[in-house]
Amino acid sequence: MTGDEAPRVDVRRGEPTADELAAVVAVVTEAYQREADEAIAEPEPRPSAWQVSARALRPLLRRDIGWGRFGG
């Protein structure tokens, strides 16, 4: 919603007065603004616990040396 649009309120039951509707809109707007102000994204994502605790890959097998004691 842009600043030019008026908020839309659908009344499902009862007949609220204009003052009651204004109060509801004020409370909801304040709650929304407070939540938006507190919602701050982290500048850089932190590594997950899995990434921190994971070991590096093992080195590649050297194919130039034999498998057994007397190889190669």
Contacts in CASP RR format, 6 or more apart in sequence:
PFRMAT RR
TARGET T0000
AUTHOR 0000-0000-0000
METHOD contacts of the structure
MODEL  1
MTGDEAPRVDVRRGEPTADELAAVVAVVTEAYQREADEAIAEPEPRPSAW
QVSARALRPLLRRDIGWGRFGG
1 7 0 8 1.000
7 25 0 8 1.000
7 29 0 8 1.000
9 21 0 8 1.000
9 24 0 8 1.000
9 25 0 8 1.000
11 21 0 8 1.000
16 24 0 8 1.000
65 71 0 8 1.000
65 72 0 8 1.000
66 72 0 8 1.000
END
